[in-house]
Amino acid sequence: EVCGARWDEDVDLDGAGTIAVQNTRTIVYDRQLEKGSRNKVVEKDTKTDAGKRILPLPTPAHRALKTFRAIQAAEKLAAGTAYNDSGYVLVDELGNPFKTDKLRREAYKLMKAAGVRKVRLYDARHATLSWMANNGVPDTVVSAWAGHSDLSFTKRVYVHPDPQSLKAGSEKLGELLG
C-alpha cells in the first residue's frame, strides 16, 4: 500500500492531514519474462472495498511527509530534466518510484542505523495494530486502519496481547480469586 501512495491523489498535507489508501504497488515474479527481468511491478486497486480508506495522519508522520516532500522538491530541482516526476510518495533521488524490495532494503538500513532489531515490514504492521488494540484504540478503529471489513479477522490474525495486557488480565483474575 505504501509504495502505491501518490502525492496528488492520496496525500493531503495542507488541508485535512490525511492519506488515502486506494491502490497498491507490488512485485510479482513472472517466469515467462526474460531472466534478469522477471520481477514485474504490478499496480492495482486494494484487495477489498474496505481496503480503500482515508486515514488521518499521526502528527509525526504528517511532519515527516512535509519534510520528505520538501526534500523531493529539492531533488527535482537538482536533477533537472533527468527527474522522473512519477507523482509517487516513495521515490529515489531521480523520482523513480520505489519497488517493494527497495522499500524493504531502505527500511532495514534505517533499523540498523537506529540500533533496533530488524523486523519485516509486515511484522511492523502486526506490531502497530497490536499496539493500537492493546492501548485502548477501539477494535472497530483498529480494523478500519488495517483496511479490513471483518473485525474478527483483524483480532484473530493481527492483534496479539502484550506483556502488560497479560499482567492486567492476571491482576483481574487475582481479584476474582481473592
N, C-alpha and C positions, 0 to 999 in steps of 0.2 A: 504493500500500500504506500509506504513512504517513498519508494522510488517513482511512483506514479504521480506524486503531488506536483502541481503546476502553479506558478505564481499567480497568473491572471484568473484562472478558472477556480482555483481551490483555496487560496490563501487570502485572508482579509486582515491585514495588519493595521490598517488605518481606521477602519470602522469598528466592526463588531469584535475583532480579535479572535477570529475563528479559522479553522481549517476544515475543508470539505473532503471527505473520502469518497471518491466517485469512480476511480479506476485503479488498476494495478499494473505494474510492470514486473515481469519476471523472466527468468532464463529457462528455456526448455531445450533439452538435449535432443537433437534431431539426427539420427543415424543416416538419414538419406542425404544430408548435406556433406560437402567435401570435408575430409579430415582437416582439422585445424580451424574449421569454422562451423562446427556442429552445434555450438551454443547459440541459440536463436532467441532474441528478445521478443517477448510476446506481451502486448498491451491489450487489456480487456477490462470490461466492467467488473465490479465486485461480484463475488460468487452469488450473493443473495441481495434482495432489496434492502434487508436490514443492514447489510454491509455498507450501503450508501448512507452516509451520515455527516452531519455538520457538528464539529466538536469545538467548544471554547478552548482556546489555548491557555495552558497554565502560564503564569507570568514569566517564569524563567525561559520557557520555550518561546514565548512571544518576543522577549528581548533578544534571544539568540537568533531568531529568524530575521529580526530587523537588522541585526549586525551582519548576518550572513548575506542578506540582500544588498547591503552597502558594499560588502567585500566583492560580491559578484559584479556590481556596477563598476567598481574599480578595475576588476579583471577584464571586463568587457572593453573598457577604455584602453587598457594596456595592450590587449590583443588586437584591437582594431578589426580589420576585415577577416582575420583568422578566427574570430569568435563565432561560435555556433549558437545563435540566440534561440535555443530549443524551448525555452519557457519553463523547463522543469526546475524544481527547487534544488534537488541534489545533482549538481553538475561539477565537472572538473574546471580547472582554470581557463579552459577554452570553450566552456559552455556545453560540452558533451555530457549527456545525461548518464548518471551512474547506472551501472547494471547491478543486480543484487550481489554478485560476488565482489564487486568493488566496494559496495557499502559495507559488506561483512569485513573485508580487509581493513578498511578505514576505521571501523568500529573497534576492531581488535587492536589497532595501533593506539587508539585513544585509551582503551582499557589498560594497555601496558604502560602508557605514559602516566596515567592516573594511579598506577600501582594497585589496580583492583583485579580480582580474579577474572579470567577470560570466560565469558559465557556466550552461548549462541544468542543471536538477536531474538529468536523465537522464545528462548528461555527468559529473556528480559521481558517479553510480553506477558508470559505467565507470572513472573515475579511482580510486575506492575499491577496486574489485575488482582492478584492475591493481596498485595499490599493495600490496594483500594478497599477490597472487601473486608480485610482484617482491621481496617482503620475507620470503620463507620460509614463508608460510602454505601448507599442502598444497593441491593442486588440488581435491581432494575437498571440503575445507572451504570454499574459495572458492566452489565450485559450490553447496554447500549454503546458504551465506549468500545467494547470488543467488536461491535457490529453483528451481534447475534440476536436472532429473534426468539430463541429458546433459552430462557433463563436457566433451566435445569442443566442444559449443556454447558453453559458458562461455568456454573458452580461445580459440575462434575469434572470437567476437563481442565479448567484454568485456575480455580480457586483452591488454594492449599492452606491449611491452618499454619500459623507461625507459632514459635515457642511461647510468646506472650499470650496468644489466644488459648493455647492448650493449658497454660498455667491458670488463666482466668477460669477456664472450664473446670479445672481441678479444684480451685477455690470454691466455686459454686457447689460442686459435688460435696466438698467438705462441709459446707453449710447444711446440706441435706442430711449428711451422715452424723452431724453433730459432734 
